[in-house]
Structure formats: structure tokens, C-alpha cells
Amino acid sequence: MAQTSFACIIAAETVTVICFPLLQGAFPTQFTSVPESSLIQVHAENDGVTQVIENLDGLTNLNSIFLGKNRITKLQNMDSLINLKILGVQSNRLTKIEGLGRLVNLEQLYCSHNGIEVLEGLDNNVKLQTLDMAVNRIKKIENISHLTEIEEFWVFAKMYFA
């Protein structure tokens, strides 16, 4: 089977969801010509992705990104995603939560199965309703008292209800 490689994605005006099955790490480095009002979801689970896509600036209506089961070590390039509500980065190689400060509309954050040691970097994410931090290296629950909208909170492989 030939490996598919993308340098960029050029989408039609009606595209709302882009899925990248079995890319084996050949994830697009940027999106071009994607209508700002059209793309709302990106799925790239289990693809060997090592970093979050660059040049997401025009995708202001993107509300969900699913990047689980990859090799991402740092959350970056998401400052312009002001309408993002769901971010799935479980089963990656994250050691800390960072780069989410501008995601003020984030409601669901899935970071389980990483190497995160401290609950931090969520100061501006006050709309969080679901926070999945299970199976990480967190030893102390702190820095979340401001998250008053939390309904589901997973940590230490257990689920706590608010």
C-alpha cells in the first residue's frame, strides 16, 4: 500500500469535516482555501502526528479537533481557534497543559494517557464542562477551583462528578 502524503489541504466550499485515516504521520502541515465558515471538525486519530497543524488562522468556526493516539509533545498553533469547544489529545506525549489560554470557549478537554504531572494552564478555560486527565502523572488536584462549570472530571483513572 502506498503511503499518502499531503503538503496542504484544499477543500471545497461545502466541507465541514475533514478526516485523515491512516496517514502514518504524513499529516498536512497547513490548510489553504478552506472557507472560514465551513470547516467545523478535524479528525486525525492514530496517525502518527507529532505536532498540531500550522496555519489554522482562517478556521475560526472550527469547534472540534480530535488528535488522540498520536505523538504530539506540545500544544501549539491554536490561538486563533476562539470557537473551539472540544479538544481531544488523549494518548499522546504531552507533559504539560499549555497553549490553551485563548481557547475561552473550550468545553471538553480530553488529555488522558499522557505524561502530565501538574494541573495547570487552564486559567482562561472557565467554560470547561468535561476535563479528562486520567492516567497521567498527576499527584495533587490543584488549580481547578475556578472551573465552576465542570460536570465530569477524570483523574487518577477515576471519575468525579461535580
C-alpha positions as YAML, in Angstrom:
chain: A
units: angstrom
residues:
- id: 1
  name: MET
  ca: [0.00, 0.00, 0.00]
- id: 2
  name: ALA
  ca: [1.40, 3.39, -0.98]
- id: 3
  name: GLN
  ca: [1.74, 5.95, 1.78]
- id: 4
  name: THR
  ca: [-0.32, 9.08, 1.23]
- id: 5
  name: SER
  ca: [1.43, 12.41, 1.72]
- id: 6
  name: PHE
  ca: [-0.18, 15.82, 1.93]
- id: 7
  name: ALA
  ca: [1.58, 19.19, 1.97]
- id: 8
  name: CYS
  ca: [-1.69, 21.06, 2.30]
- id: 9
  name: ILE
  ca: [-5.43, 20.53, 2.02]
- id: 10
  name: ILE
  ca: [-7.54, 22.45, -0.45]
- id: 11
  name: ALA
  ca: [-11.22, 21.98, 0.40]
- id: 12
  name: ALA
  ca: [-14.47, 22.63, -1.38]
- id: 13
  name: GLU
  ca: [-16.87, 25.25, -0.04]
- id: 14
  name: THR
  ca: [-19.21, 22.65, 1.47]
- id: 15
  name: VAL
  ca: [-16.64, 20.74, 3.54]
- id: 16
  name: THR
  ca: [-17.47, 20.71, 7.26]
- id: 17
  name: VAL
  ca: [-15.45, 17.72, 8.49]
- id: 18
  name: ILE
  ca: [-12.01, 16.55, 7.41]
- id: 19
  name: CYS
  ca: [-10.80, 13.10, 8.46]
- id: 20
  name: PHE
  ca: [-7.31, 11.77, 7.91]
- id: 21
  name: PRO
  ca: [-7.42, 7.97, 8.17]
- id: 22
  name: LEU
  ca: [-4.16, 6.04, 8.23]
- id: 23
  name: LEU
  ca: [-1.85, 8.87, 7.27]
- id: 24
  name: GLN
  ca: [1.04, 7.24, 9.12]
- id: 25
  name: GLY
  ca: [2.49, 10.57, 10.16]
- id: 26
  name: ALA
  ca: [2.07, 12.29, 6.78]
- id: 27
  name: PHE
  ca: [-0.27, 14.87, 8.28]
- id: 28
  name: PRO
  ca: [-0.90, 18.09, 6.35]
- id: 29
  name: THR
  ca: [1.19, 20.98, 7.58]
- id: 30
  name: GLN
  ca: [-1.36, 23.62, 6.66]
- id: 31
  name: PHE
  ca: [-4.83, 24.27, 5.29]
- id: 32
  name: THR
  ca: [-5.36, 26.62, 2.37]
- id: 33
  name: SER
  ca: [-8.53, 27.75, 0.61]
- id: 34
  name: VAL
  ca: [-10.82, 26.34, 3.27]
- id: 35
  name: PRO
  ca: [-13.80, 28.67, 3.64]
- id: 36
  name: GLU
  ca: [-13.79, 30.14, 7.14]
- id: 37
  name: SER
  ca: [-17.45, 29.37, 7.70]
- id: 38
  name: SER
  ca: [-17.32, 25.79, 6.54]
- id: 39
  name: LEU
  ca: [-14.84, 23.57, 8.38]
- id: 40
  name: ILE
  ca: [-16.03, 22.68, 11.89]
- id: 41
  name: GLN
  ca: [-14.22, 19.40, 12.72]
- id: 42
  name: VAL
  ca: [-10.82, 17.83, 12.14]
- id: 43
  name: HIS
  ca: [-10.17, 14.16, 12.93]
- id: 44
  name: ALA
  ca: [-6.65, 12.73, 12.84]
- id: 45
  name: GLU
  ca: [-6.59, 9.97, 15.42]
- id: 46
  name: ASN
  ca: [-3.93, 7.27, 15.43]
- id: 47
  name: ASP
  ca: [-1.99, 8.83, 12.56]
- id: 48
  name: GLY
  ca: [1.49, 9.34, 14.00]
- id: 49
  name: VAL
  ca: [1.01, 13.12, 14.14]
- id: 50
  name: THR
  ca: [3.85, 14.82, 16.02]
- id: 51
  name: GLN
  ca: [2.54, 18.41, 16.15]
- id: 52
  name: VAL
  ca: [-0.68, 20.36, 15.87]
- id: 53
  name: ILE
  ca: [-1.37, 21.65, 12.37]
- id: 54
  name: GLU
  ca: [0.09, 25.02, 11.41]
- id: 55
  name: ASN
  ca: [-1.83, 27.87, 9.78]
- id: 56
  name: LEU
  ca: [-5.23, 27.33, 11.38]
- id: 57
  name: ASP
  ca: [-5.80, 31.09, 11.44]
- id: 58
  name: GLY
  ca: [-8.71, 31.18, 8.99]
- id: 59
  name: LEU
  ca: [-10.61, 28.34, 10.63]
- id: 60
  name: THR
  ca: [-12.41, 30.43, 13.22]
- id: 61
  name: ASN
  ca: [-15.54, 28.23, 13.17]
- id: 62
  name: LEU
  ca: [-13.62, 25.06, 13.93]
- id: 63
  name: ASN
  ca: [-15.31, 23.62, 17.02]
- id: 64
  name: SER
  ca: [-13.72, 20.17, 17.38]
- id: 65
  name: ILE
  ca: [-10.24, 18.74, 16.90]
- id: 66
  name: PHE
  ca: [-9.55, 15.08, 17.61]
- id: 67
  name: LEU
  ca: [-5.84, 14.20, 17.68]
- id: 68
  name: GLY
  ca: [-5.84, 11.19, 20.02]
- id: 69
  name: LYS
  ca: [-3.33, 8.34, 19.80]
- id: 70
  name: ASN
  ca: [-0.52, 10.27, 18.13]
- id: 71
  name: ARG
  ca: [2.93, 11.52, 19.20]
- id: 72
  name: ILE
  ca: [2.19, 15.16, 19.98]
- id: 73
  name: THR
  ca: [4.56, 16.60, 22.60]
- id: 74
  name: LYS
  ca: [3.33, 20.20, 22.75]
- id: 75
  name: LEU
  ca: [0.02, 22.01, 22.20]
- id: 76
  name: GLN
  ca: [0.58, 24.98, 19.90]
- id: 77
  name: ASN
  ca: [-0.78, 26.84, 16.85]
- id: 78
  name: MET
  ca: [-4.30, 27.06, 18.30]
- id: 79
  name: ASP
  ca: [-4.52, 30.73, 19.34]
- id: 80
  name: SER
  ca: [-6.97, 31.64, 16.57]
- id: 81
  name: LEU
  ca: [-9.42, 28.84, 17.34]
- id: 82
  name: ILE
  ca: [-11.64, 31.00, 19.50]
- id: 83
  name: ASN
  ca: [-14.74, 28.85, 18.89]
- id: 84
  name: LEU
  ca: [-13.10, 25.52, 19.69]
- id: 85
  name: LYS
  ca: [-15.31, 23.58, 22.11]
- id: 86
  name: ILE
  ca: [-13.81, 20.10, 22.02]
- id: 87
  name: LEU
  ca: [-10.12, 19.16, 22.02]
- id: 88
  name: GLY
  ca: [-9.12, 15.51, 22.13]
- id: 89
  name: VAL
  ca: [-5.40, 14.91, 22.63]
- id: 90
  name: GLN
  ca: [-5.52, 11.73, 24.68]
- id: 91
  name: SER
  ca: [-2.78, 9.10, 24.28]
- id: 92
  name: ASN
  ca: [-0.05, 11.45, 23.09]
- id: 93
  name: ARG
  ca: [3.26, 12.50, 24.64]
- id: 94
  name: LEU
  ca: [2.21, 15.68, 26.44]
- id: 95
  name: THR
  ca: [3.97, 16.52, 29.70]
- id: 96
  name: LYS
  ca: [2.11, 19.75, 30.45]
- id: 97
  name: ILE
  ca: [-1.01, 21.67, 29.51]
- id: 98
  name: GLU
  ca: [-0.07, 24.79, 27.58]
- id: 99
  name: GLY
  ca: [-1.19, 26.84, 24.60]
- id: 100
  name: LEU
  ca: [-4.87, 26.82, 25.55]
- id: 101
  name: GLY
  ca: [-5.12, 30.32, 27.03]
- id: 102
  name: ARG
  ca: [-7.00, 31.81, 24.07]
- id: 103
  name: LEU
  ca: [-9.47, 28.91, 23.86]
- id: 104
  name: VAL
  ca: [-12.00, 30.61, 26.12]
- id: 105
  name: ASN
  ca: [-14.95, 28.63, 24.69]
- id: 106
  name: LEU
  ca: [-13.41, 25.22, 25.31]
- id: 107
  name: GLU
  ca: [-16.00, 22.93, 26.95]
- id: 108
  name: GLN
  ca: [-14.41, 19.49, 26.68]
- id: 109
  name: LEU
  ca: [-10.73, 18.67, 27.07]
- id: 110
  name: TYR
  ca: [-9.51, 15.08, 26.79]
- id: 111
  name: CYS
  ca: [-5.87, 14.69, 27.88]
- id: 112
  name: SER
  ca: [-5.85, 11.18, 29.36]
- id: 113
  name: HIS
  ca: [-2.95, 8.78, 28.84]
- id: 114
  name: ASN
  ca: [-0.16, 11.35, 28.58]
- id: 115
  name: GLY
  ca: [2.68, 12.26, 30.95]
- id: 116
  name: ILE
  ca: [1.13, 15.37, 32.51]
- id: 117
  name: GLU
  ca: [2.35, 15.95, 36.07]
- id: 118
  name: VAL
  ca: [0.58, 19.17, 37.15]
- id: 119
  name: LEU
  ca: [-2.92, 20.53, 36.57]
- id: 120
  name: GLU
  ca: [-2.13, 23.99, 35.21]
- id: 121
  name: GLY
  ca: [-2.58, 26.15, 32.13]
- id: 122
  name: LEU
  ca: [-6.38, 26.22, 32.35]
- id: 123
  name: ASP
  ca: [-6.78, 29.71, 33.82]
- id: 124
  name: ASN
  ca: [-8.85, 31.06, 30.91]
- id: 125
  name: ASN
  ca: [-10.81, 27.89, 30.18]
- id: 126
  name: VAL
  ca: [-13.64, 28.66, 32.60]
- id: 127
  name: LYS
  ca: [-16.31, 27.10, 30.34]
- id: 128
  name: LEU
  ca: [-14.84, 23.60, 30.72]
- id: 129
  name: GLN
  ca: [-17.56, 21.06, 31.48]
- id: 130
  name: THR
  ca: [-15.53, 17.90, 30.89]
- id: 131
  name: LEU
  ca: [-11.90, 17.50, 31.90]
- id: 132
  name: ASP
  ca: [-10.31, 14.10, 31.31]
- id: 133
  name: MET
  ca: [-6.87, 13.87, 32.91]
- id: 134
  name: ALA
  ca: [-6.98, 10.15, 33.78]
- id: 135
  name: VAL
  ca: [-3.86, 8.00, 33.56]
- id: 136
  name: ASN
  ca: [-1.32, 10.81, 33.79]
- id: 137
  name: ARG
  ca: [1.29, 11.54, 36.46]
- id: 138
  name: ILE
  ca: [-0.80, 13.99, 38.47]
- id: 139
  name: LYS
  ca: [-0.23, 13.60, 42.20]
- id: 140
  name: LYS
  ca: [-2.21, 16.56, 43.50]
- id: 141
  name: ILE
  ca: [-5.50, 18.08, 42.39]
- id: 142
  name: GLU
  ca: [-4.99, 21.85, 42.26]
- id: 143
  name: ASN
  ca: [-5.51, 24.91, 40.06]
- id: 144
  name: ILE
  ca: [-9.09, 24.00, 39.13]
- id: 145
  name: SER
  ca: [-11.23, 25.83, 41.70]
- id: 146
  name: HIS
  ca: [-12.08, 28.46, 39.06]
- id: 147
  name: LEU
  ca: [-13.59, 25.79, 36.77]
- id: 148
  name: THR
  ca: [-17.11, 26.14, 38.14]
- id: 149
  name: GLU
  ca: [-18.83, 24.63, 35.06]
- id: 150
  name: ILE
  ca: [-17.16, 21.23, 35.47]
- id: 151
  name: GLU
  ca: [-19.65, 18.35, 35.27]
- id: 152
  name: GLU
  ca: [-17.22, 15.50, 34.59]
- id: 153
  name: PHE
  ca: [-13.66, 15.26, 35.86]
- id: 154
  name: TRP
  ca: [-11.48, 12.21, 35.36]
- id: 155
  name: VAL
  ca: [-8.18, 11.94, 37.18]
- id: 156
  name: PHE
  ca: [-6.19, 9.04, 38.65]
- id: 157
  name: ALA
  ca: [-8.23, 6.67, 36.41]
- id: 158
  name: LYS
  ca: [-11.38, 7.52, 38.40]
- id: 159
  name: MET
  ca: [-14.31, 9.75, 37.54]
- id: 160
  name: TYR
  ca: [-15.52, 12.53, 39.85]
- id: 161
  name: PHE
  ca: [-18.82, 14.31, 39.37]
- id: 162
  name: ALA
  ca: [-19.24, 17.94, 40.38]
...
